Amino acid sequence: MCYGAVHVLLAVLTAQVVLGDTGERTDQKGAVAALAETSLGPVLLWVLAVGLFAFALWQVAMAVSGYQWVSPERKRWYRRFGSIGRAITGVVIAVAAISYAVGSGQKSSTEQSQTWTAKVLALPFGQVLVGAVALFVIGLGVAVARKGVKKSFEDDLDMSELPSGSQKWVERLGRVGWIGKGIAYALIGVLVGFAAIEADPSESGGLDKALHTLVAQPYGVFLLALIALGFLGFGVYCFAAARAHKG
């Protein structure tokens, strides 16, 4: 549920960009920073951190021996690799939460991405390596969005565990959430790709820069609103998945 709460906060921050407020950091750490500014900030941050660490441990367990209901085995391994990624994300956000709870901030995803890109570009064949990473991130975004389009996320849920009448809403929110999140990943990959082509680290960036870049484009506000709905849908879907997930 903590993982879902982070995505709901992301939806709120993304909506603020749609409404013209560009001062907020629209990434996972920005969501944590927003939580830190509330009256119960430190307490909520520690609760969030504990919940995210528990989520990460669950994902590790799923990566080791979960998804036995998935076949063929190749798809099972895809799901397990996805769990590893979610475990890493959970730990990163949890560490950020603790940092804010004790009074020290962290770099945004954009700053970290630009630092990393600069280091890789300085290596032999650096542009090729950064380009390969860009293609991987774009491919990841396509795979995540495809999961929403094909509704394959339903394979991991026991719908009978959900209240009567809510299954349709979970299906719709899941589709919107997975597709929106996939689009956001693909945007990050495109920015990294521009950095590879231009050999300029400042062209790269994380989710924060991707969304702020998008809003400046024709129809960007409309697309950003869809992504905000996607984050909101994914966050609410996570609440349902916490109750009905198999394994």
C-alpha positions as CSV (number, residue, x, y, z in Angstrom):
1,M,0.0,0.0,0.0
2,C,2.9,2.3,0.7
3,Y,4.1,1.8,-2.9
4,G,0.6,2.8,-4.1
5,A,0.6,5.9,-1.8
6,V,3.9,7.1,-3.5
7,H,2.2,6.9,-6.9
8,V,-0.9,8.7,-5.7
9,L,1.4,11.5,-4.5
10,L,3.1,11.4,-7.9
11,A,-0.2,11.9,-9.6
12,V,-0.9,15.0,-7.4
13,L,2.5,16.5,-8.2
14,T,2.1,15.8,-12.0
15,A,-1.4,17.4,-11.9
16,Q,0.3,20.5,-10.3
17,V,2.6,20.7,-13.4
18,V,-0.5,20.5,-15.6
19,L,-2.0,23.4,-13.7
20,G,1.1,25.5,-14.2
21,D,3.0,24.9,-11.0
22,T,6.5,23.9,-12.1
23,G,8.2,24.4,-8.8
24,E,7.6,20.8,-7.5
25,R,9.9,17.8,-8.2
26,T,7.7,15.3,-10.0
27,D,9.5,12.1,-9.2
28,Q,9.4,9.6,-6.4
29,K,11.7,11.6,-4.2
30,G,9.6,14.7,-4.9
31,A,6.6,12.8,-3.6
32,V,8.5,11.9,-0.5
33,A,9.6,15.6,-0.1
34,A,6.0,16.7,-0.4
35,L,5.1,14.3,2.4
36,A,7.9,15.7,4.6
37,E,6.3,19.2,4.4
38,T,3.1,18.0,6.2
39,S,2.6,18.6,9.9
40,L,3.1,14.9,10.6
41,G,5.9,14.6,8.1
42,P,8.6,12.8,10.1
43,V,6.2,10.2,11.5
44,L,4.6,9.6,8.1
45,L,8.1,9.3,6.5
46,W,9.2,6.6,9.0
47,V,5.9,4.7,8.4
48,L,6.4,5.0,4.7
49,A,10.0,3.8,4.9
50,V,9.1,0.7,7.0
51,G,6.2,-0.1,4.7
52,L,8.5,0.2,1.6
53,F,11.2,-2.0,3.1
54,A,8.5,-4.6,3.8
55,F,7.3,-4.2,0.2
56,A,10.8,-4.7,-1.0
57,L,11.3,-7.9,1.0
58,W,8.0,-9.3,-0.4
59,Q,9.2,-8.5,-3.9
60,V,12.5,-10.3,-3.2
61,A,10.6,-13.3,-2.0
62,M,8.5,-13.2,-5.2
63,A,11.6,-12.9,-7.3
64,V,13.1,-16.0,-5.7
65,S,10.2,-18.4,-5.7
66,G,7.0,-16.6,-6.7
67,Y,4.7,-16.6,-9.8
68,Q,4.3,-20.4,-9.8
69,W,0.9,-19.8,-11.5
70,V,2.5,-18.2,-14.5
71,S,3.4,-20.3,-17.6
72,P,5.4,-20.8,-19.7
73,E,8.5,-20.6,-17.6
74,R,9.9,-17.7,-19.7
75,K,7.1,-15.5,-18.6
76,R,7.6,-16.5,-15.0
77,W,11.2,-15.2,-15.2
78,Y,10.0,-12.0,-16.7
79,R,7.7,-11.4,-13.7
80,R,10.5,-12.3,-11.3
81,F,12.9,-9.8,-13.0
82,G,10.1,-7.2,-12.6
83,S,9.9,-8.0,-8.9
84,I,13.6,-7.3,-8.6
85,G,13.1,-3.9,-10.2
86,R,10.3,-3.1,-7.8
87,A,12.3,-4.2,-4.8
88,I,15.1,-1.9,-5.8
89,T,12.7,1.0,-6.4
90,G,11.1,0.4,-3.0
91,V,14.5,0.5,-1.2
92,V,15.5,3.7,-3.0
93,I,12.3,5.5,-2.1
94,A,12.5,4.2,1.5
95,V,16.1,5.5,1.9
96,A,15.0,8.8,0.5
97,A,12.1,8.9,3.1
98,I,14.6,8.2,5.9
99,S,16.9,11.0,4.6
100,Y,14.1,13.5,4.7
101,A,12.9,12.3,8.1
102,V,16.3,13.0,9.6
103,G,16.5,16.4,7.9
104,S,18.8,15.7,4.9
105,G,17.5,15.9,1.3
106,Q,18.6,14.0,-1.8
107,K,19.3,14.9,-5.4
108,S,16.4,14.7,-7.8
109,S,16.1,11.9,-10.3
110,T,17.2,14.4,-13.0
111,E,20.4,15.5,-11.2
112,Q,21.3,11.9,-10.6
113,S,20.6,10.9,-14.2
114,Q,22.7,13.7,-15.5
115,T,25.6,12.9,-13.2
116,W,25.4,9.2,-14.2
117,T,25.1,10.1,-17.9
118,A,28.2,12.4,-17.8
119,K,30.3,9.6,-16.3
120,V,29.2,7.1,-18.9
121,L,29.7,9.5,-21.8
122,A,33.3,10.0,-20.6
123,L,34.0,6.3,-21.1
124,P,35.2,4.8,-24.4
125,F,32.1,4.2,-26.6
126,G,30.2,6.2,-24.0
127,Q,27.6,7.4,-26.5
128,V,26.9,3.8,-27.6
129,L,26.5,2.7,-23.9
130,V,24.1,5.6,-23.1
131,G,22.2,4.8,-26.3
132,A,21.9,1.2,-25.3
133,V,20.5,2.2,-21.9
134,A,18.1,4.6,-23.6
135,L,16.8,1.7,-25.8
136,F,16.5,-0.5,-22.7
137,V,14.4,2.1,-20.8
138,I,12.2,2.7,-23.8
139,G,11.7,-1.0,-24.2
140,L,10.9,-1.3,-20.5
141,G,8.3,1.5,-20.9
142,V,6.7,-0.4,-23.9
143,A,6.6,-3.6,-21.9
144,V,5.0,-1.9,-18.9
145,A,2.4,-0.2,-21.1
146,R,1.8,-3.5,-22.9
147,K,0.9,-5.1,-19.6
148,G,-1.9,-2.6,-19.2
149,V,-3.1,-3.0,-22.8
150,K,-3.3,-6.8,-22.6
151,K,-4.5,-6.7,-19.0
152,S,-1.9,-9.4,-18.1
153,F,-1.6,-7.9,-14.6
154,E,-4.9,-9.6,-13.9
155,D,-3.1,-13.0,-14.0
156,D,-1.4,-12.1,-10.7
157,L,-4.6,-11.2,-8.9
158,D,-7.3,-13.4,-7.2
159,M,-10.3,-11.3,-8.0
160,S,-12.5,-13.3,-5.6
161,E,-10.6,-11.6,-2.8
162,L,-11.9,-8.2,-3.8
163,P,-15.3,-6.8,-2.7
164,S,-18.2,-7.6,-5.0
165,G,-18.6,-5.1,-7.8
166,S,-15.1,-3.7,-7.5
167,Q,-13.4,-6.1,-10.0
168,K,-14.3,-4.0,-13.0
169,W,-12.9,-0.8,-11.4
170,V,-9.7,-2.6,-10.5
171,E,-9.4,-3.8,-14.1
172,R,-9.9,-0.3,-15.5
173,L,-7.6,1.4,-13.0
174,G,-4.9,-1.3,-13.6
175,R,-5.1,-0.7,-17.3
176,V,-4.8,3.1,-17.0
177,G,-2.1,2.8,-14.4
178,W,0.2,0.4,-16.2
179,I,-0.2,2.3,-19.5
180,G,0.5,5.7,-17.9
181,K,3.5,4.4,-16.1
182,G,4.9,2.8,-19.3
183,I,4.5,6.1,-21.1
184,A,6.5,7.9,-18.3
185,Y,9.3,5.3,-18.5
186,A,9.4,5.7,-22.3
187,L,9.8,9.5,-22.0
188,I,12.8,9.0,-19.7
189,G,14.3,6.7,-22.3
190,V,13.8,9.3,-25.0
191,L,15.6,12.0,-23.0
192,V,18.5,9.6,-22.3
193,G,18.6,8.9,-26.1
194,F,18.9,12.6,-26.9
195,A,21.8,12.8,-24.4
196,A,23.5,9.9,-26.3
197,I,22.9,11.6,-29.7
198,E,24.1,15.0,-28.6
199,A,26.8,13.7,-26.2
200,D,25.4,16.2,-23.7
201,P,24.5,15.0,-20.2
202,S,22.2,17.9,-19.6
203,E,19.9,16.5,-22.3
204,S,19.2,13.5,-20.0
205,G,17.0,13.4,-17.0
206,G,14.7,11.4,-14.8
207,L,11.0,11.5,-14.4
208,D,11.0,15.1,-13.2
209,K,12.6,16.5,-16.3
210,A,10.7,14.2,-18.6
211,L,7.3,15.5,-17.4
212,H,8.4,19.2,-17.4
213,T,9.8,18.7,-20.9
214,L,6.5,17.2,-22.0
215,V,4.3,20.0,-20.7
216,A,6.2,22.5,-22.9
217,Q,5.3,20.5,-26.1
218,P,2.2,20.9,-28.3
219,Y,-0.6,18.8,-26.6
220,G,1.9,18.3,-23.7
221,V,-0.7,19.4,-21.1
222,F,-3.2,16.8,-22.4
223,L,-0.6,14.0,-22.4
224,L,0.6,15.0,-19.0
225,A,-2.9,14.9,-17.7
226,L,-3.2,11.3,-19.0
227,I,0.1,10.4,-17.2
228,A,-1.2,12.0,-14.0
229,L,-4.4,9.8,-14.3
230,G,-2.1,6.9,-15.0
231,F,-0.1,7.4,-11.8
232,L,-3.4,7.8,-9.8
233,G,-4.8,4.7,-11.4
234,F,-1.7,2.7,-10.7
235,G,-1.6,3.9,-7.1
236,V,-5.2,2.9,-6.4
237,Y,-4.6,-0.4,-8.3
238,C,-1.7,-1.1,-5.9
239,F,-4.1,-0.8,-2.9
240,A,-6.3,-3.5,-4.5
241,A,-3.3,-5.6,-5.4
242,A,-2.1,-5.5,-1.8
243,R,-5.3,-7.4,-0.9
244,A,-5.8,-9.7,-3.9
245,H,-2.3,-10.5,-5.2
246,K,-1.5,-14.2,-5.5
247,G,1.4,-15.7,-3.6
